[in-house]
């Protein structure tokens, strides 16, 4: 009887548990997801499936991954594949789900009921579909049902760039010349670093990665005809091969096309030494040797890495606009690519991207398209800065002309010299910029530089233990551009909610508090663009905006090589400080955005940025150290805005004196200048323990506010004494003017010619003076010449020969000398272009980068002449100067000081720079 009772109890318990066990089994079945993709799927599809699997597992699901061409018969299924795959079409029929993939490149569809289908128009589309579903699983915490998503990117190419460059020159080398070695670029050999960066790219749907370097081929390929050209040792060469293959394979998994950039014409250092030539010389002619070496370098590269694209810069290291860039592209570069394809037995053309930088890109494309079809074009969006979302003028016309060729035109968001080193991520400004890329420039591609510290990759300038990585600090920069490159037109309120949520998640605060952090970004995001476009000398990286500007740069910008395109095309219609002051003096109506308007606006932006960040500060629970660094940046923006606003007002008052001769106008400038120094002192305090430097390019190419030789004037504390001296000098000048009306007038004297032996033909010496013939083949004579230059032994050339061939000098000297070259103040054809760092990175190799004496000579109806100086040590020298008319004004002793000033010939207005010097 007892045994029977035990059996009955056990049976009752089992009967009681069966329903719950069955329910548990059902739950477990629902918790199992099978992800199936076709056999032999592309690596991108496999990668997408792995990302999908990871998201499912993080949400608590058990995941089976199958590769087969038929649907599993049981369980919850996610079918993944190309639209044309039998697996996908079968899934649509069986699950009664309508597929609406469209035909766009990289487009995808995600549809679901009890089961799901992820399909794409190509392998990248499938990958992006998997990532979209993975994101939604992460957000919902489970696999969503009843989805019906179709999406595709608007921009065809969406890429980021990394420079294999350094903040300094390597010994014995010049700009852009950096072989790929572990000593110089340890991060290049760090596979974990690459995977982290590539994962960031694919998460943001970037599909192209540009590697920038002057001459990468001598680090990546060997040439049978030029074995001595290799720049790295054998062990490093093998590492480079391994890393380049690793990088391209991992990038391909993520739908990322690797593009190797190179400048022209640069040769390897051992090649140059072997042939007794320079590694780069902008003004040398194309020779058979240079062409053959470069062509064979490209051939070897294409043969070895056929799936890697090429980004070609025709300017800077060779003649810019002219026949040479057409010939080099069509007779050297493209034939080199074709030779590589022939060696492979392939007809699939790798893509070539042609930069419009310092070349006549429309003309080059016209000549190139008949012989090579897979071409793209690229041009800078706002030069080497970020200044406006209302671009206009001739730069906009160039972009539109390239967009209308019929190939994809890419926007290059380049260097960002006016943003570094502070954090910058204004979704509103960036969204409007991308919209301008479409609507104004008619472009359909994005190339994005790091937000700051390009030359110091992968690190930021933040002064922290162990250094911060750009990919971590500037996550929002990459995410913002990618989001609008995918889709530019998005609802403003929804975007505010989106970014508020992203920032809330980052800092562990509420969505409303996240919106306050967003507001700080938006307000700060207006400051640097407005300052540069209304006060700057250049859009190029020779100016570090965050370090401030000299008063002479504000009141006499042409002295510093003003890059007028900044105001004509990369800013809304408006006025420079000198234009504003002149109109004020003449009671003329102002036009557009004015310097004083910007001064008022940036002060408000700075204050609002600080107020917004402070509202969120007490509630931060995550990433507190980074939040505090961000908060400090907002205070830096405010101090910088206040500094510039006060200095701009001081500049306007000083320029009023230029027209009035009333010292009272200078008295009015004093309080503004005093306040600007106080605000700058605050900026010094804010940055001293926060940043290692302001600018990551720390060579002599940095000119504004001060020349940055050997990493000097790269920090705010270095500039504060300079600005204090300006203030002191103005006080002294005012005192002098009140007691001595002739203050500021220096006694002038002529330079003395140095003894130099001319070894080249084509030129003859003459005494520089009025009424002397200017050219050997013209009766035109000198009308007047600055006193300092009178009597120098100048060299007369044929103008026609200069225009056709350039000016070539060979000379010897027993001691250091300076050569004075006169450039006509014109950009018209027929005149040699003056040194300009915006388009020629070697434009200061001899110290010739700035005008020393402006308006120094006049002759007939020709433009006035500006003098630049070239410095040489004792020895024999060859100098190639650009094609076009110029004047060789003579040699002077190397230790002779050439003060910067305006001789005033043929120009109006008096010189007032002396007030601050």
C-alpha positions in Angstrom: 0.0 0.0 0.0 2.8 2.4 0.9 4.6 1.7 -2.4 1.3 2.4 -4.3 0.9 5.8 -2.4 4.5 6.8 -3.4 3.8 6.0 -7.0 0.6 8.0 -7.0 2.3 11.0 -5.5 5.2 10.9 -8.1 2.7 10.5 -10.9 0.7 13.5 -9.7 3.8 15.6 -9.5 4.8 14.7 -13.0 1.3 15.4 -14.3 1.4 18.8 -12.6 4.9 19.7 -14.1 4.2 18.6 -17.7 2.4 21.8 -18.7 5.2 24.0 -17.3 7.8 21.8 -18.9 6.0 22.1 -22.3 5.7 25.8 -21.8 9.4 26.0 -21.0 10.3 24.1 -24.1 8.2 26.5 -26.1 10.0 29.4 -24.6 13.3 27.8 -25.3 12.3 27.2 -28.9 11.2 30.9 -29.3 14.6 31.8 -27.8 16.5 30.0 -30.6 17.2 32.0 -33.8 18.6 30.4 -36.9 20.5 32.8 -39.2 20.9 31.3 -42.6 22.8 32.6 -45.6 23.7 31.0 -49.0 26.6 28.8 -49.4 29.8 30.6 -50.5 28.5 34.0 -49.4 30.9 36.9 -49.7 33.0 37.9 -46.8 30.9 41.0 -46.2 27.8 38.9 -45.8 29.6 36.6 -43.4 30.7 39.6 -41.4 27.2 41.0 -41.3 25.9 37.7 -40.1 28.5 37.7 -37.3 27.4 41.2 -36.2 23.8 40.1 -36.2 24.6 37.0 -34.2 26.5 39.1 -31.6 23.5 41.4 -31.2 21.1 38.5 -30.8 23.2 36.8 -28.2 23.6 40.1 -26.3 19.8 40.2 -26.2 19.6 36.7 -24.7 19.0 34.5 -27.7 20.6 31.3 -28.6 21.8 31.6 -32.2 22.5 29.0 -34.9 24.4 30.1 -38.0 23.9 28.1 -41.2 25.2 28.4 -44.7 22.9 26.6 -47.1 20.8 27.4 -50.1 17.5 26.2 -48.6 15.4 27.4 -45.7 15.5 25.4 -42.4 12.2 23.7 -41.8 11.7 24.6 -38.2 12.2 27.4 -35.7 12.5 31.2 -36.0 14.6 32.1 -39.1 16.5 35.1 -40.3 17.3 34.6 -44.0 20.3 36.8 -45.2 21.5 37.2 -48.7 21.5 39.0 -52.0 18.2 39.8 -53.6 18.9 37.5 -56.5 19.7 34.6 -54.2 17.3 31.6 -54.4 17.3 31.5 -50.6 15.9 35.0 -50.4 13.3 34.6 -53.1 12.2 31.3 -51.4 12.0 33.1 -48.0 9.8 35.8 -49.5 7.3 33.2 -50.8 7.3 30.9 -47.8 7.0 33.7 -45.2 4.7 35.7 -47.4 6.9 38.8 -47.0 7.2 41.4 -49.8 10.7 42.4 -50.7 11.2 46.0 -51.9 14.9 46.3 -52.3 15.1 48.8 -55.2 18.2 48.8 -57.3 20.4 51.4 -55.7 24.0 50.5 -54.9 24.4 49.4 -51.2 20.6 49.4 -50.8 18.9 46.9 -48.5 15.6 45.6 -47.2 14.7 44.2 -43.8 11.2 42.7 -43.5 9.8 40.5 -40.8 6.8 38.8 -39.3 7.5 35.7 -37.2 10.6 35.2 -39.4 12.8 37.8 -40.9 14.6 38.5 -44.3 17.6 40.7 -44.7 18.4 41.3 -48.4 20.6 43.6 -50.3 21.2 44.8 -53.9 24.9 43.9 -53.4 27.2 42.5 -50.7 27.5 45.8 -49.0 23.8 46.3 -49.0 23.4 42.9 -47.3 26.0 43.9 -44.7 24.2 47.2 -44.0 20.9 45.4 -43.7 22.4 43.1 -41.0 23.8 46.1 -39.2 20.5 47.9 -39.3 18.7 44.9 -37.8 21.5 44.5 -35.2 21.1 48.1 -34.2 17.3 47.7 -33.8 17.8 44.5 -31.7 20.2 46.5 -29.4 17.7 49.4 -29.0 14.7 47.2 -28.4 16.5 44.5 -26.4 14.8 41.8 -28.5 14.3 40.8 -32.2 11.6 43.2 -33.5 8.7 41.9 -35.6 6.6 43.4 -38.3 9.5 45.3 -39.8 9.4 46.8 -43.3 12.6 48.8 -43.9 14.1 49.8 -47.2 17.1 52.1 -47.2 20.1 53.2 -49.2 22.8 55.8 -48.9 22.6 59.1 -50.8 26.3 59.6 -51.2 28.1 57.0 -53.3 31.4 57.3 -51.5 31.6 58.0 -47.8 35.2 57.9 -46.6 37.7 58.9 -43.9 41.3 59.6 -44.2 44.5 58.8 -42.2 47.8 60.4 -42.9 51.1 58.5 -42.7 52.6 61.9 -41.9 54.3 63.5 -38.9 54.2 66.9 -37.2 57.9 67.4 -38.2 60.2 66.7 -41.2 62.4 63.7 -41.0 66.2 64.4 -41.2 67.3 65.0 -44.8 63.8 65.0 -46.1 61.1 67.5 -46.7 57.3 67.7 -46.6 55.2 64.5 -47.2 58.3 62.3 -47.3 57.7 59.6 -44.7 58.6 55.9 -45.4 56.3 53.3 -43.8 58.4 52.1 -40.9 57.7 50.8 -37.3 59.8 53.6 -35.8 57.8 56.4 -37.4 54.3 54.7 -37.5 54.1 52.0 -34.8 50.3 52.2 -35.0 50.4 51.1 -38.7 51.5 47.7 -37.5 49.0 47.4 -34.7 46.2 45.1 -36.0 44.0 45.7 -33.0 44.1 49.4 -33.7 43.1 48.8 -37.3 40.2 46.5 -36.3 38.9 49.1 -33.9 39.1 51.9 -36.5 37.6 49.7 -39.2 34.7 48.7 -36.9 34.1 52.4 -36.2 33.9 53.0 -40.0 31.5 50.1 -40.7 29.3 51.1 -37.7 29.0 54.5 -39.3 28.5 53.0 -42.8 31.7 54.5 -44.2 32.8 52.7 -47.4 36.2 54.1 -48.2 39.5 54.7 -46.4 42.1 57.0 -47.8 45.8 56.6 -46.8 47.7 59.8 -47.4 51.5 59.8 -48.0 53.9 61.6 -50.4 55.4 58.6 -52.0 54.2 55.3 -50.6 55.4 53.0 -53.4 59.0 52.8 -52.2 57.7 51.3 -49.0 55.3 48.8 -50.6 56.8 47.5 -53.9 60.1 46.6 -55.4 61.1 47.6 -58.9 63.2 45.3 -61.1 64.7 48.3 -63.0 65.2 50.4 -59.9 66.0 48.0 -57.0 67.8 50.8 -55.2 64.7 52.9 -55.0 63.3 50.9 -52.0 63.2 53.1 -48.9 62.9 50.4 -46.2 64.9 47.4 -45.2 63.9 43.9 -46.1 62.3 43.0 -42.8 60.2 46.2 -42.8 59.2 45.6 -46.4 57.8 42.2 -45.5 55.9 43.7 -42.5 54.5 46.3 -44.9 53.3 43.7 -47.3 51.7 41.7 -44.5 50.0 44.8 -43.0 48.7 46.1 -46.3 47.2 42.7 -47.2 45.7 42.5 -43.7 44.3 46.0 -43.9 42.7 45.5 -47.3 41.2 42.2 -46.4 39.7 43.4 -43.2 38.4 46.5 -44.9 36.8 44.5 -47.7 34.9 42.4 -45.1 33.4 45.7 -43.9 32.6 47.0 -47.3 35.4 49.5 -47.2 37.5 50.3 -50.3 41.1 51.2 -49.4 42.6 54.1 -51.5 46.3 55.0 -51.5 47.0 58.7 -52.0 50.3 60.0 -53.4 51.7 63.4 -54.5 53.4 64.2 -57.8 56.2 64.3 -58.6 58.0 62.8 -55.6 60.6 60.1 -55.9 62.2 58.0 -53.2 65.3 59.4 -51.4 67.7 56.6 -52.4 66.4 57.0 -56.0 67.1 60.8 -55.9 70.5 60.3 -54.4 71.4 57.7 -57.0 70.5 60.1 -59.9 71.7 63.3 -58.1 68.3 65.0 -58.2 65.9 66.3 -55.6 63.1 64.1 -54.2 60.7 66.8 -55.3 61.0 70.0 -57.2 57.8 71.8 -58.2 59.4 73.7 -61.1 61.5 71.0 -62.7 60.4 69.7 -66.1 59.1 66.2 -66.6 62.0 63.9 -67.7 61.9 60.4 -69.2 63.6 59.2 -66.0 61.0 60.6 -63.7 58.2 59.3 -65.8 59.6 55.8 -66.2 60.2 55.5 -62.5 56.8 56.7 -61.5 55.0 54.6 -64.2 56.8 51.4 -63.1 56.1 52.2 -59.4 52.4 52.4 -60.2 52.5 49.3 -62.4 54.1 47.2 -59.6 51.5 48.6 -57.0 48.5 47.8 -59.2 49.9 44.3 -60.0 50.3 43.6 -56.3 47.2 45.3 -54.9 44.7 45.3 -57.8 41.7 46.1 -55.6 43.2 49.2 -54.0 42.3 52.6 -55.5 44.6 55.5 -56.2 44.1 59.1 -55.1 46.3 61.3 -57.3 47.5 64.8 -56.4 49.0 66.5 -59.5 49.8 69.8 -57.8 52.3 70.9 -55.1 55.3 68.8 -56.2 55.0 69.6 -59.9 53.7 72.5 -62.1 50.1 73.2 -61.2 47.7 74.3 -63.9 49.3 73.7 -67.3 50.1 71.0 -69.8 52.4 69.1 -67.4 49.5 67.9 -65.3 47.6 66.7 -68.3 50.6 64.9 -69.7 51.6 63.4 -66.3 48.1 62.0 -65.7 47.5 60.6 -69.2 51.0 59.6 -70.2 52.5 58.4 -66.9 49.9 57.5 -64.3 47.1 55.9 -66.4 49.6 54.0 -68.5 51.2 52.7 -65.3 47.8 51.4 -64.1 47.2 49.8 -67.5 50.6 48.1 -67.5 49.7 46.6 -64.1 46.4 45.3 -65.4 48.1 43.8 -68.4 50.6 42.0 -66.1 47.7 40.6 -64.2 45.7 39.6 -67.3 42.8 41.7 -66.0 40.5 44.3 -67.7 38.9 45.5 -64.4 40.0 49.0 -64.0 40.8 50.0 -60.4 39.3 53.4 -59.5 41.4 56.5 -59.8 40.4 59.6 -57.9 41.8 62.9 -59.3 42.2 65.8 -56.9 41.4 69.2 -58.3 44.1 70.7 -55.9 46.5 73.0 -57.8 45.6 71.6 -61.2 43.1 72.2 -64.1 41.0 69.1 -63.2 38.2 69.6 -65.8 40.8 69.8 -68.5 42.7 66.8 -67.2 39.4 64.8 -67.0 38.5 65.7 -70.5 41.8 64.3 -71.8 41.7 61.2 -69.5 38.1 59.9 -69.8 38.6 58.6 -73.4 41.4 56.4 -72.3 40.3 55.4 -68.8 36.7 55.2 -67.5 36.8 54.4 -63.8 37.6 57.9 -62.7 36.4 60.1 -59.8 37.2 63.7 -58.9 37.8 65.4 -55.6 38.0 69.0 -54.4 38.3 70.7 -51.0 34.9 71.7 -49.4 36.1 74.8 -47.5 39.8 74.7 -48.3 41.7 73.4 -45.4 39.2 74.6 -42.8 35.4 74.5 -42.0 34.0 78.0 -42.6 30.5 77.9 -44.2 27.5 76.0 -45.4 26.8 78.7 -48.0 29.8 78.3 -50.4 29.7 80.4 -53.5 31.8 82.1 -56.2 34.4 80.5 -58.5 35.2 77.7 -56.1 31.5 76.6 -56.3 31.7 76.9 -60.0 34.7 74.5 -60.1 32.9 72.0 -58.0 29.8 72.1 -60.2 31.9 71.7 -63.3 33.5 68.6 -61.9 30.1 67.2 -60.7 28.6 67.7 -64.2 31.3 65.7 -66.0 29.2 62.6 -65.3 31.6 60.9 -62.8 31.2 60.9 -59.0 32.6 64.1 -57.5 33.9 63.9 -53.9 33.9 66.6 -51.2 37.2 66.8 -49.3 36.6 68.0 -45.8 40.3 68.8 -45.4 42.8 69.4 -42.5 40.3 71.6 -40.4 43.1 74.0 -39.4 40.7 76.4 -37.8 39.2 73.7 -35.5 42.2 72.1 -33.9 42.7 71.2 -31.1 39.3 71.8 -29.5 36.4 69.3 -29.8 34.0 70.1 -32.6 30.8 68.3 -33.4 27.9 70.6 -34.4 25.2 68.4 -36.1 23.4 71.5 -37.4 26.5 73.0 -39.1 27.6 69.7 -40.5 24.1 68.7 -41.8 23.9 72.1 -43.6 27.4 71.6 -45.0 26.4 68.2 -46.4 23.3 69.7 -47.9 25.4 72.3 -49.5 27.6 69.6 -51.0 24.5 68.3 -52.7 22.6 71.4 -53.5 25.4 73.9 -54.2 28.3 71.7 -55.4 26.1 68.9 -56.9 28.5 66.4 -55.4 27.9 62.9 -54.3 30.8 61.8 -52.2 32.5 62.6 -48.9 36.2 62.4 -47.9 36.6 63.3 -44.2 39.8 64.3 -42.4 40.2 63.8 -38.6 38.6 66.6 -36.7 42.0 67.6 -35.2 45.7 66.5 -35.0 45.8 65.0 -38.5 49.6 65.1 -38.4 49.8 63.4 -35.0 47.5 60.4 -35.8 46.3 58.4 -33.9 46.5 60.7 -30.9 44.8 63.9 -29.9 46.4 67.0 -28.5 44.9 66.5 -25.0 47.4 66.5 -22.2 46.4 63.3 -20.5 48.4 60.4 -19.2 48.8 57.8 -22.0 47.4 60.0 -24.8 43.8 59.9 -26.1 42.9 58.3 -29.4 41.2 60.4 -32.0 38.8 57.6 -32.8 37.6 57.6 -29.2 37.6 61.4 -28.4 36.1 62.4 -31.7 33.4 59.7 -32.1 30.7 62.3 -32.6 32.7 64.0 -35.5 32.8 60.7 -37.4 29.2 59.8 -36.6 27.8 63.1 -37.5 29.3 63.4 -41.0 28.5 59.7 -41.7 24.8 60.2 -40.7 24.2 63.1 -43.1 26.3 61.5 -45.8 23.8 58.6 -45.7 20.8 61.0 -45.6 21.2 64.7 -45.5 17.6 65.9 -45.2 16.4 64.9 -41.7 13.8 66.6 -39.5 15.4 69.1 -37.1 13.3 68.1 -34.0 14.0 64.4 -34.6 17.7 65.2 -35.0 17.7 67.1 -31.7 16.1 64.1 -30.0 18.5 61.7 -31.7 21.7 63.6 -30.7 20.4 64.4 -27.3 19.8 60.7 -26.7 23.3 59.8 -28.0 25.0 62.4 -25.7 22.7 61.3 -22.8 23.8 57.7 -23.2 27.5 58.8 -23.5 27.5 60.8 -20.2 24.8 59.0 -18.2 22.4 61.8 -18.1 18.7 62.4 -19.1 17.7 63.1 -22.6 16.9 66.7 -21.7 20.3 67.1 -20.2 21.8 65.5 -23.3 20.1 68.2 -25.3 21.9 70.8 -23.2 25.3 69.2 -24.2 24.1 69.2 -27.8 23.2 72.9 -27.5 26.8 73.6 -26.3 28.1 71.8 -29.4 25.8 73.8 -31.7 26.7 77.2 -30.2 30.5 76.5 -30.1 30.2 75.1 -33.6 29.5 78.6 -35.1 32.6 80.3 -33.5 35.6 79.1 -35.4 33.9 79.1 -38.8 32.7 82.7 -38.4 36.1 83.9 -37.0 38.2 82.5 -39.9 35.8 83.6 -42.7 35.7 87.2 -41.4 39.2 87.8 -40.0 41.5 85.1 -41.4 44.5 85.3 -43.7 43.9 81.9 -45.3 41.8 78.7 -45.3 45.1 76.8 -45.3 47.0 75.0 -42.6 49.6 77.8 -42.4 47.2 79.5 -40.1 46.3 78.3 -36.6 43.2 80.2 -35.7 43.0 79.1 -32.1 46.4 80.7 -31.4 45.1 84.1 -32.3 46.3 86.7 -34.8 48.6 89.7 -34.8 47.2 93.2 -35.2 49.2 93.7 -38.4 47.5 90.6 -39.8 44.1 92.1 -39.1 44.9 95.6 -40.4 47.2 94.6 -43.3 46.3 91.1 -44.4 47.9 91.4 -47.9 51.3 91.6 -46.2 50.8 88.0 -45.1 49.8 86.6 -48.4 46.0 87.0 -48.1 44.2 84.1 -49.7 41.3 85.9 -51.1 39.3 82.8 -52.1 38.5 82.5 -48.4 36.4 85.6 -48.6 35.2 85.2 -52.2 34.0 81.6 -52.1 34.2 80.1 -48.6 32.2 82.7 -46.7 28.8 84.4 -47.1 28.9 87.7 -48.8 30.4 90.3 -46.5 33.4 92.4 -45.6 37.0 92.0 -44.4 38.1 94.3 -41.5 40.0 96.5 -43.9 37.0 96.9 -46.2 34.7 97.6 -43.3 37.1 100.3 -41.9 37.4 102.0 -45.3 33.6 102.1 -45.8 33.2 103.5 -42.3 35.8 106.2 -43.1 34.0 107.1 -46.4 30.5 106.8 -45.0 29.6 104.0 -47.5 27.0 101.3 -47.0 28.1 98.0 -45.6 27.3 94.7 -47.4 26.5 91.3 -45.9 28.2 89.9 -42.9 30.5 92.4 -41.3 33.5 92.0 -38.9 31.7 93.8 -36.1 28.5 91.7 -36.6 30.6 88.6 -36.2 32.3 90.0 -33.1 29.0 90.5 -31.5 27.7 87.0 -32.6 30.6 84.9 -31.4 30.6 86.5 -28.0 26.9 85.4 -27.7 27.7 81.9 -29.0 30.5 81.5 -26.5 28.4 82.5 -23.6 25.5 80.2 -24.6 27.9 77.3 -25.0 29.2 77.7 -21.5 25.7 78.1 -20.0 24.4 75.0 -21.8 27.3 72.8 -20.7 27.0 73.9 -17.1 23.3 73.0 -17.0 24.2 69.4 -17.7 27.4 69.2 -15.6 26.0 68.4 -12.2 24.2 65.3 -13.5 26.9 63.5 -15.3 27.4 59.9 -14.2 29.5 58.3 -17.0 32.7 59.4 -18.7 33.2 62.2 -16.2 36.8 63.0 -17.2 35.9 63.3 -20.9 32.9 65.5 -20.0 35.1 67.8 -18.0 37.5 68.1 -21.0 34.5 68.9 -23.2 33.3 71.5 -20.7 36.8 73.1 -20.6 36.7 73.3 -24.4 33.5 75.3 -24.2 35.2 77.8 -21.9 38.1 77.8 -24.4 35.7 78.7 -27.2 34.2 81.5 -25.1 37.6 83.0 -24.2 38.8 82.7 -27.8 35.6 84.4 -29.1 35.9 87.2 -26.6 39.6 87.7 -27.5 38.9 88.0 -31.2 35.8 90.2 -30.8 37.8 92.8 -28.8 40.8 92.6 -31.1 38.6 93.1 -34.2 37.1 96.2 -32.6 40.6 97.4 -31.8 41.6 96.8 -35.5 38.7 98.8 -36.8 39.6 101.8 -34.5 43.2 101.6 -35.6 42.3 101.6 -39.2 40.1 104.7 -38.7 43.3 106.4 -37.7 44.8 105.5 -41.0 42.2 107.7 -42.7 41.8 110.4 -40.1 45.3 110.9 -38.8 43.6 111.6 -35.4 45.4 110.1 -32.5 42.1 110.0 -30.6 41.1 107.1 -32.8 44.1 105.1 -31.5 43.1 106.1 -27.9 39.8 104.4 -28.6 41.5 101.2 -29.7 43.4 100.9 -26.5 40.6 99.5 -24.2 39.7 97.0 -26.8 43.2 95.7 -27.2 43.7 95.6 -23.4 40.6 93.5 -23.1 41.7 91.2 -25.9 45.0 90.5 -24.0 43.0 89.8 -20.8 40.8 87.3 -22.6 43.8 85.7 -24.2 45.4 85.3 -20.8 42.3 83.4 -19.7 42.7 81.2 -22.8 46.3 80.5 -21.7 45.1 79.3 -18.3 42.4 77.1 -19.7 44.7 75.4 -22.2 48.0 75.2 -20.2 47.1 71.9 -18.4 44.6 70.7 -21.0 46.6 70.6 -24.3 50.1 69.6 -25.5 49.8 71.9 -28.5 47.4 73.9 -30.6 48.5 72.8 -34.1 49.7 69.3 -35.1 51.7 70.5 -38.1 54.8 72.0 -36.4 57.1 73.0 -39.2 58.1 76.3 -40.7 55.1 76.1 -43.0 53.1 77.4 -40.1 53.0 81.2 -40.6 50.0 82.7 -38.9 50.1 84.0 -36.2 53.9 83.2 -36.0 56.3 81.2 -38.0 56.5 77.7 -36.3 60.2 76.7 -36.7 61.2 73.6 -34.8 57.9 73.3 -33.0 57.9 76.8 -31.6 54.8 79.0 -31.2 52.6 75.9 -31.0 51.1 76.8 -27.6 49.1 79.7 -26.2 51.6 80.6 -23.5 54.2 81.3 -26.2 51.9 83.8 -27.9 50.7 85.8 -24.9 54.0 87.8 -24.6 53.7 88.6 -28.3 50.3 90.0 -27.8 51.4 91.9 -24.7 54.2 93.5 -26.7 51.7 94.6 -29.3 49.8 96.4 -26.6 52.9 97.9 -25.2 54.1 99.0 -28.6 50.8 100.7 -29.4 51.0 102.6 -26.1 54.5 103.8 -27.0 53.5 104.7 -30.5 50.6 106.8 -29.3 52.8 108.6 -26.9 55.3 109.2 -29.7 52.6 110.5 -32.0 51.4 112.9 -29.4 54.9 114.4 -29.0 56.4 113.8 -32.4 54.3 114.0 -35.6 57.0 112.2 -37.7 57.0 109.1 -35.5 57.1 105.9 -37.4 59.1 107.2 -40.3 62.4 105.2 -40.5 65.4 106.3 -42.4 65.8 104.2 -45.6 68.9 102.9 -47.2 69.7 100.8 -50.2 70.7 97.2 -50.0 74.3 96.3 -51.1 74.8 93.6 -53.8 76.6 90.4 -52.8 79.2 88.8 -55.0 77.8 85.9 -56.8 79.0 84.0 -59.9 76.2 83.2 -62.4 76.8 79.8 -63.9 73.6 79.5 -66.0 72.8 81.0 -69.4 69.9 83.1 -70.5 70.3 86.1 -68.1 72.5 89.2 -68.0 73.3 91.5 -65.2 72.0 95.1 -65.1 71.8 97.9 -62.6 68.4 98.1 -61.1 67.0 101.6 -61.5 64.2 103.6 -63.1 64.2 103.6 -67.0 66.1 100.3 -67.2 64.6 97.7 -69.6 62.6 95.1 -67.6 63.0 92.2 -70.0 65.5 91.2 -72.7 62.8 90.9 -75.3 60.7 94.0 -74.5 61.2 97.8 -74.6 59.2 98.2 -71.4 61.1 100.1 -68.8 61.0 100.4 -65.0 58.9 103.4 -63.9 60.0 103.5 -60.3 61.6 101.1 -57.8 61.8 101.1 -54.0 64.9 103.0 -52.6 66.0 99.8 -50.8 66.4 98.0 -54.2 68.0 100.7 -56.2 71.4 99.9 -57.5 71.2 96.1 -57.0 72.8 93.9 -59.7 69.6 92.5 -61.2 69.4 89.8 -63.9 67.4 90.4 -67.0 65.7 87.5 -68.8 63.5 87.0 -71.9 59.9 87.2 -70.8 58.8 84.8 -73.6 61.4 82.3 -72.4 60.2 82.7 -68.8 56.5 82.1 -69.8 57.4 79.0 -71.9 60.1 77.3 -69.8 60.3 79.1 -66.4 63.3 80.7 -64.9 66.3 78.6 -64.1 69.3 79.8 -62.2 72.6 78.2 -61.4 75.1 80.2 -59.3 77.9 79.9 -56.8 78.7 82.0 -53.7 81.4 81.9 -51.2 79.2 83.0 -48.4 75.5 82.9 -47.5 73.2 85.2 -49.6 69.6 86.2 -50.1 68.2 86.2 -53.6 65.4 88.8 -54.1 62.7 87.7 -56.6 59.9 90.0 -57.7 56.5 88.5 -58.4 53.9 90.6 -60.2 50.8 91.1 -58.2 48.5 89.1 -60.6 47.1 85.6 -61.0 46.6 86.0 -64.7 48.2 83.7 -67.2 51.7 84.8 -68.2 52.8 85.9 -64.7 54.7 83.5 -62.5 52.7 82.5 -59.4 54.1 83.8 -56.2 54.9 81.2 -53.4 51.7 80.1 -51.9 51.6 77.4 -49.2 47.9 76.7 -49.9 48.9 75.0 -53.2 52.7 74.4 -52.8 54.0 72.7 -49.7 57.6 73.6 -50.7 56.7 77.3 -51.0 58.9 78.1 -47.9 61.8 75.8 -48.4 64.1 78.8 -48.9 62.2 81.1 -46.6 60.4 82.6 -49.5 56.9 82.0 -48.3 55.9 85.6 -47.3 56.1 89.0 -49.0 59.0 91.1 -47.7 58.5 94.3 -49.7 55.1 94.8 -51.2 54.5 97.3 -54.1 58.2 97.6 -54.6 58.4 98.3 -58.4 56.2 99.6 -61.1 56.6 99.4 -64.9 54.0 100.7 -67.4 50.6 99.1 -67.0 52.0 95.9 -65.5 50.8 94.9 -62.0 52.9 96.1 -59.1 55.8 93.9 -57.9 56.1 92.2 -54.5 59.5 91.0 -53.3 60.2 87.6 -51.8 63.6 86.5 -50.5 65.3 83.1 -51.0 68.1 82.2 -48.6 71.2 80.1 -49.6 74.3 79.0 -47.8 77.7 79.1 -49.4 78.1 76.7 -52.4 76.7 76.0 -55.8 73.0 76.1 -56.2 70.3 75.3 -58.8 67.0 77.1 -58.5 64.0 76.4 -60.7 61.3 79.1 -60.6 57.8 78.7 -62.0 56.7 79.4 -65.6 55.7 83.0 -66.2 57.2 86.5 -66.0 59.0 87.4 -62.8 62.0 89.6 -61.9 65.4 88.5 -60.5 66.2 91.6 -58.6 69.6 90.7 -57.2 71.6 89.0 -54.4 72.4 90.6 -51.0 74.4 89.4 -48.0 72.8 86.5 -46.1 72.9 88.4 -42.8 71.2 91.5 -44.3 67.9 92.1 -42.6 64.9 92.6 -44.9 62.1 94.2 -42.9 58.6 93.6 -44.0 57.0 96.8 -45.3 54.9 98.3 -48.1 56.9 100.5 -50.4 53.6 102.0 -51.6 54.5 102.3 -55.3 51.4 102.3 -57.4 49.3 101.7 -54.3 47.2 104.0 -52.1 47.0 104.2 -48.3 49.7 104.7 -45.8 51.6 102.1 -43.8 50.6 101.9 -40.1 52.0 98.5 -39.2 54.8 100.3 -37.3 52.3 101.1 -34.6 52.7 97.6 -33.3 56.3 96.8 -34.1 
